[in-house]
Amino acid sequence: MMNTQSHALQPAAPAAPALSTGSVVTQVSSVLAVIVLLILACAWLARRLGFAPKTVSNQALKVSASVQVGQRERVVIVDTAEARLVLGVTAAQITHLHTLPPVTPEERAPAAAPQDFRQLLQNLVKRPGKPQ
């Protein structure tokens, strides 16, 4: 006779212990921090090697006025040290339209000194007819 051996079901291998939410959050946040630091390091390296544009603190050109004359067309007045240029700007090109004399210091409006927050708040609180 044939011996049939009955195979008893063996329990599955013990399941891996469940990860706590604290450890998952810690792992995700540490990986995210490493990625952000890697991006910042790449940006710093790109600037050091000259791939990133350098910021210009002393600008020789200043757009003093601009008006839109079409959907993508503008007329712009650009101030330089020697002259004021009237330029036509489109999506495809920039055209020199006219040259104006440079702005004299008398024509430049002096920039008003900004009020401090306390003065602004007092001006807003004051209302006509309200006793002080």
Secondary structure, 3 states (H helix, E strand, C coil): CCCCCCCCCCCCCCCCCCCCHHHHHHHHHHHHHHHHHHHHHHHHHHHHHCCCCCCCCCCCCEEEEEEECCCCCEEEEEECCCCEEEEEECCCCEEEEEEECCCCCCCCCCCCCCCCHHHHHHHHHCCCCCCC
